[in-house]
Amino acid sequence: MEILHLPRRAGKTTRAIIKAADEGLYIVCDTPAEATRVFQQAKEMGLNIPFPITTDDLLQRRFHGRGIRGLIIDNAEQLLQRIAYGVEVRMITLTGPASDKGPKISRM
């Protein structure tokens, strides 16, 4: 799993669209409006991506997993807040390769 951690408006969604187009992955967006916006952005970039899945689609399993090679979660913090039913998520941990430099802690 890759983690892309950049500030707002730094190209995260653009990079997600490129990866989705290159690898045939589905992007998960928070709302239907955001899914439409991302799909339109991909078209404007001249890239073909599957129409994005919404957070609700994902949580309620309203998609067919057999044909999906993988997911890209755009703005994962919104998905986590939704899972937590509005309770503030104060920290997350992720498993990754060991580092001799100690833990990396990012503040959001």
Number of C-alpha atoms within 10 A of each C-alpha: 7 6 10 13 11 10 9 9 8 10 12 15 21 15 12 21 28 17 16 22 17 12 12 18 22 22 25 24 27 22 15 15 11 16 20 16 14 23 20 16 15 22 13 10 12 10 15 17 22 15 16 26 23 23 25 16 16 14 12 9 10 12 13 7 9 6 9 12 10 13 15 21 21 22 16 15 14 16 20 16 13 17 13 11 10 10 10 10 14 7 9 8 6 7 6 9 5 8 8 5 6 7 8 6 9 7 5 9
